[in-house]
């Protein structure tokens, strides 16, 4: 790609699409989707997670999360139960099979981060995180694009 056609949003989109495809291809080998794997990673491996914490933790809308949770339940990867600490809430818990898939997903994410760390200097990674944090912060500023 020519230097003058690069924009920050285009490079972010292209990089993220590459990562999504990589993870989606990996998840498909096990009969699952990337969204399902990401959801399993967001559930505490030591127990259950309140369903109200999953959406904010993952940065997804509740309708998308509801569909994903339903599909995970149908595949017997999670189960839901009443939250004893909050009578109005539900807990999302991993089944044994769900824990297996979560572990596979976690190893894939760890491997990706190890490989990136082997190919990108610590200084460049530090700058990447600084720039990413700034992009996240600035993207929430409604004034950034003007009227």
N, C-alpha and C positions, 0 to 999 in steps of 0.2 A: 504494500500500500504506500502510495506517495505521501511524503511528509505533509504536504499542504492540504491533503484531504482528510487528515486525522483530526478528529474532534474528541474531546474527553468523553462525551456521551457515547459516541460510536465505539471507541476503544473499550469502554466499560461493557457495552452491550456485546461486542464480539468476544471479549474475554469470558463474560458470564455465560454466553451461549456455548462456548467450548467446554466450560466446566459442567454445565447442565447436561450436555450430550455425553460427556465422559461418565458422569454419575448415572445418567439414565440408562446407558448401555450396560453398565455394571449391574444396576438393580434389575434390569430385564433378564439377566442371566439367572436370577433367582426367582423370577416371576413376580416382581414387585416394581413399584414406581419410585422415582427419586423423592417425590413428595411423601410417600409412605415411609421411606427410609429416614428422611429428615424429621418426620413426626416421631418415629421411634427413638431417634437420638434426643429428642426434646423431653422424653419421658424419663424420669429418674430411674436408673438401673437398680437402685437400692429399694425401690418400692413403687409407690404410685404418685402421680402428679395431679393436682387439682385441674380439672378441665379448663377452668377460667384462666389459668396461668399459661396454658399452651399457646394460645393465639398470640399474646404479646411477646412471649419468648421466641416465637417463630417469625413474627412480623407478618402474619396472615389474617385475613378476615375470617370471622366466625363461620360464614357459610361454606367457604372452602375447607376449613378445618373440620366442620361437621361431616362433609362428604368423605374426607380422608379417614376420619375416625370410624365412620360407618364401614368403609371398605376394609380397614384393619380389623374391625370386629368380625366381619364376615369371613375373613381369612384366618380367624382365631389367633391373631397376633396380640390383641389387647382384649381386656374386658373392663367394664365400668361397674363401679359400686358406689353406694352412698358414702359421702364424706362424714365420718363421725364427728369431726370438729366443726362442720358447717352443714346443718340440716338441709340447706337449700342447694348445696353443691354436690358434684359427683367427682369421683376420682377415676383417673384413667390409669390402668395397670397393665404391665406387660405379662403375657403368658410365657411359658417356657420357650415356645417357638418364636414368640416376639422378641425374647431376649437373645436368641440365637441370631435372628436377622439384625437386631440392633448391634450386636457385636461385630458381625460382618461389615455392616455399614460404618461403624466406628473405625474399624481397621482400614477401610478404604479411604476415609477422610484423613486419618493419621498418615497413611502412605502418601497421599497427595501432598500433604504439608511437609513431610520429610523430603520428598523429591524436589519440591519447590525450594526448600531450605538448602538442598545440595546444589542447586542451580542458580540461586540468587544470593548475593552476598548479604550478610547480616545488616549492613548499612543500607542497602537498597530495600530490604524488607522493612526496616525501620521507617524509611521514607514512604514506602507504600502504605503502611498503616497510618502514618501521619496524614497523607493525602486522602486516603479513604475516610478517615475520621472527619476531615474538613469537608469532603464532599457530602457525607451524611448530614453533617451539621448544616451546611449551606442549603442542601436540598429541602430542608424543612423551613427555610426562610421564605415566606410567601412574597416578600418584597424583591427577591433576587431577580425575577424576570420582569418586574415593573407592572404596569397596568395590564 
